[in-house]
Amino acid sequence: MHALAHSPRLATAVLAVATGIIVTIEFIVIGLMPVLAGELGVSLSKAGGLVSAFALSAAIAGPVATLLLARLEPRLTLGLMLLIIGVGNLAAALSPSFQAMIAIRLIQGALLTPFIAIASHTVATLAGAGNVGRTIGWLNTGTVIGTVVAVPVGMILAERIGWMLVSSGLGVLALVCASLIFVHVPPLLAASAVSLRAQMRLLACRRFIAHLWLSTALFTAMFAGYSYIVPLLQSVLGLSPNDAAVALFCFGVAGLAGNWLASRHVERTPLGTTVLIALLLVIVTTAISLTIGFLEVSLLLFLAWGATHSAAFIACQVRTMLAAPQAAAFAASLNISVCNIGIATGAAIGGWVIALWDLALVGFAAALVATAAFLSGLLLMHAKA
């Protein structure tokens, strides 16, 4: 029983599920938005602040929280963070008010970054050298599932059982998973024994800053299109809501395949893998905008987009951790921070293109930013040489 409890594979599986729960908590609000706005008595645009609060807190407060929490024993820290996140969801359901939910989302967002950063460092430590990419790939399946499944599931469940039961259910799942962390994740040394000053030196390292810029550019490109994938499927391709949900599910399955493929190569060639993903994103998003009107071709391209989209998550996370092995947890948290900035920036760029031109052109916008990411990656590779 002791051997089972401390199995690295089981520990990784538990942390993958926990990551999926947290990411679902972040993104499910998008699917719950219309119901939330009505029941809380706020406008749809104001309810959107629940998404912004979480993402901005993850981007700004997350790295600071990681600096403080990465010096503690990982199992205890991960378990307690998930407990707090779960209790937050229960509190939101028991005493629903917009102001309280904003406060809860700010706390949860601040904990998302250190949780994923410390979990990534933990599974990498358990896996050992040579297995980091594959192991973080398994951890990243939670992110892929949470990102893709949250929105359509939220839409369906909000109408059938109400958002409060959805929130409570996720809170209970978080509490259960927290108890599994205490049982199945072995005690380890702190994720970072490096001094605060040594970790902060990362911010003065030009090469590491270039890695962060690459992650920012790539995520901006990804979410310039992905933020509007539902209206693309329904309004541009003409799919019904049910067919669009099926397409999103297939997007997620393709994403799992892309995550698996990237995890097999990213540790050996982290920068090369990222550059290839950026190039594929340029090709796929351009092709999507060029083939509007050819439904079968567009749907095949959506599968390729799903694989590329999810592969970028693991490529950026592993690449930044390997770029700063002396402070891997803090490096991972900075990557998560800039990726959230990229998500917000990409959504804004896509919205700007839609407002000025047309929804069908967001693929071109994504491709343009992905080109900048591709060129940045090539310059970084050349600088290494």
N, C-alpha and C positions, 0 to 999 in steps of 0.2 A: 504493500500500500504506500509505503514511504517512497519507493522508486517511482510509482505511478504519479504521486503527487508532485514530484520534482522532475518529471519528464519534460525536457525542453520543448518537444513538439506539443505537448498538452498545454504548457505555459503559453506558447505562441498562439495556440488556438483560442485560449481564453482571452488573451489580449487582443486578438483579431476581432472577436465577438464584441469586446468592450469598446474597441475603436469604432466598430460599426454602429453600436448604440449611440455613441456620442455624436458621430457624424450625422446619423439619422435625426437626432434631436436638433442639430443645427439646421438641417435643410427641410425637415418635414413641415416647418412653419410655412414654407412657400405653398405647399399643397393645402394647408389649413387656412390660408389667408382670408378668403372670402367669408368663411364661417366665423373666424376669429374677429374680423372687423365688425360683423353684424352683432355678435354677442357681447363684445366689449364696448360697443357704441362709439367706434372711431372710424374715420375714413379709411379707405383701402390704402391710400398713400401713407397715412400715419401708421397703419398697421405694418407697413413695410419697414418701419423702424426696428421691428423685432429682428429682422434679418440683418440690418445694418449694425445694430448694437452688438450682436454676437460676433460678426466678422471683424468689426473695428476693435473690439476688446481682444480678440484673438491676435490681431496684428500688432496692437500697441502694448497691451498689458501682458500678453503671453510670454514674450522673451524675458521680461523682468521676473515674472513668476517662475520661469524655468531656471534662471540664475539662482533664485532662492531655494527652490524645491529640489533641484538636481543634486544638492549636497546632502540630501537625506536618503535613507535606505529605500530603494526603488519600490519594493513590494508594498511597504506601508504607505508610501506616498501615492502610488497608483490606486490602491484600494480606497484611501480616504478621499482622493479627488473624485473618483467615480461615485462614492457615497454622497458627496456634496452635490454633484450633478443630479443624481437620482432624487434626492430630497428636494432639490429646486423644482424639478418637474412635478412632484407631488404637491408642493406648496402652490405652484401656479394653478393647478387644477382645483385645489381646495378653497383658495381665496382669490378668484379671478379678478384682476384689475390690470389695466394697461400699464400703469406706473410700476406695479409690483413685478409684472412680467418683464419689463425693460430691465429692472434691477437684477432679476434672476438671470436673464440672458447675458448681461454684462459679466456676471460672476462665472457663468458656464463658459462663455467665450474665453475668458482669461485662463481657465483651466484646460481648455481643449489643447492649446499649444504645448504646455508642459507635459500633458498626458501622452500625446502622440510622440513627442520628442523623447521622453524617458522610456516609453514603451519600445520605441525603435532601438534605443541604446540597449535596453534589457534583452530583447530577442537577439540582437547582434552579438552581445556578450555570450549568451547561451549557445549560439550557433558556432561561434569561433570563426577564425579567418578562413576565407574561401567559400563560406556559406552565407555571408551577410546579405547579398542581393536576393537570394532565393527566400531567405527567412523573412526579410522585410517585405518581400513580395506576398508571402502568406499573410503577414500583418496588414498589408495594404488591401487585401480582399475585403476587409471590413469597410475601408474607406470607399472602395468602388461600389459595394452593395448599398452602403448608406447614402452615397451621393445620388445614385441612379434610381434606387427603389423608393426613397423617401417621398419624393414629390407625387408620383402617381398613387402610392399607398395612402398618403395623407389626403389626397383628393377623395378617394373612395371611402375611407374610414370616417372622415369628417361628416359626410352626409349620412352615413349609416348608424354610427354610434356616438357621434359628437366629439368635439376636440378635447373635452376634459377627460374622457375615458382614454383617448389616445395618449394624452400627456401622462395620465396616471400609469397606463400600461408600460410606457417607456421608462418611467421612474422606477417602477417595480423591477423591470428587467435590469436596470442599472444597479439596483441594490443587490439583486441575486448575483449578478456578474462580479460585483465588488467582493462578495463573500467567496466566490470561486478564485479570485485573485489571491486572497489571503491563504487559500488552501493549496493552489497549484503552482504559483510562481515562487521559486526558491528565493531565500534571502541572498542578496548580493551586496557588493560594495556600492557606495553611492555612485550615481551615474556620472558625477563630476567631482573629482577630488582636487581639480585644478583651482588655483586661487581666482578670485573675482577679477583681479587685475589682468591675469594671464588670459582669461576668457574674453575680457573686453578688448584685448589686443587684436582679436579677430576683426573688429570694426575698423582697424587701421591697416588691415592687410588688403592691398589693392586686388590681388588675385582672388581672394575670397569674396570681396565686394563684387567682382566681376561674375562670380558664380551666382551670387544673389540676384544680380541684374538679369542673368540668363533665366533664372526661375521666374522672376517677375514678368519678363517679356513673354515667356512661353505660356504662363497662366493667363496673362492678359489676352493673348491670342485665343486660347482655349475657350474662355468664357465670353469673349465678344460674340461667339456664335452659340455656345451651349446655353447661355442664359435665356435664349429665345428659341430653344429647340421645340417646345410645345407649340407655340404659334407657327413655327416653320412647318411642323408636321400637319397641323390642322388647317391653317389659313393658306399656306403656299402649296403644299402637296395635296391638300383637300382630304385628309384622313379624318374619319369620325373620331370622337373621343376614345371609344373602345379600341379602334385600330391604332390610334396614337399611343395608347398605353401599351399595346403589344409591341409596337415599334421601339418604345423606350425600354421595354424588357429585353428585346433583342440587342439594343444598344448596350445594355448592361452586361449581357452574356458575352458579347464581343469584347467589352471592356475587361472582363475576367481573363479572356484569352490574351489580350494585349498586355495585361499586367503579368501574366505567367511568362510570356515571351521576353519581356523586358527584364524580368527578374533573373533570367538565365544568363544575361549578357552584361548587365549594368555594372557588376562588381569588377569585371575584367576591363571594360572600356566605358567608364561612367560618362566621360565627356562625349565620346563618339556616339554612344547610344542616345544621348540627349540631342545631339545635332541631327542624327537620323530621324528622330521623332519630330523635331521641328520641321525638317524637310517634308516628311510625310504629311504633316498637318497643313503645310502650304499647298501641297498637291490636292489633298482630299477636300479641303474647304473651298479651294478655287473650283474644283470639279463640281462640287455641290451647287454652287451658284450658276455654273455654266449649263448644268443638265436639268434645271427646273423645267417641268413639263414632261419629262421622261420618268415616270413614277418608278418603274422597276430599277432603272439605273440609279436613281436617287436613293432608293432604299438600300441597295448594295453599298453605295458610298457611305450611308449612315452607319453601316456595320464597320466599315474601315475607320470611320471617324471615331466610333466607340472604342475600338482597339487602341487607336493612337491617343485618344483623350486619356484613357486610364493608364497607359504606359508612361505618360508624362509624370504622373504622380510619383511613381517609384523612382524614375530616373532622377528627378530633382532631389528627392529626399536622400537617396543613397549617395548621389554625387556630392552634395554639400557635406554630408557626414564624413565621407572619405577625404574631402578637401581640408578638413580640420579634425583629424583623429584625436588630437590632444584635448579637444573640447567638443566631442561629437554631439552631446545632448543640446548644448547651447547653439551649435551650428544648425542642428535640425529645427530648433525652435525659431531661429532667424529665418530659415527657409519657409517654415509654415507661415510666419508673419508676412513675408514678402509675397507668398502665394496668395494669401487673403487680400493683400493690396491689389495683386493682379486680378483676382476675381472681381473686386469692386470696380477696378478701372476698365476691365473688359466689358462688364455689364454696361458701364456708362458709355463706352465707345459704340457698342452695339445699339444702344438706345438712341444715340446721336445719329447714327446712320439711318435708323428706321424713321426718326423724326424728320430728317432732311431729305432722304431719298426713298428707300423702299426696304421692306423686311427681307426680300429675296437677295439683297445685296450684303447681308451681314457675313456671308461666307467670304466675300472679297475683303471685307474689313479684317476678319480673322486671319486670312492669308497674308495680308500686308504686314500685320504685327508679327505673325509667325516667321515671315521673311527676315524681320529685324532680329528675332531670336536666333534663327539659323545663322545669320551673318555674325552675330555676337559670339555664338558657339565656335564658328570657324576661327575668328580672331583669337579666342581664348586657346584653342588648340595650337594655333600658330605661335602664340606667346609662350606656350609650354615648350614647344620645340626650340 
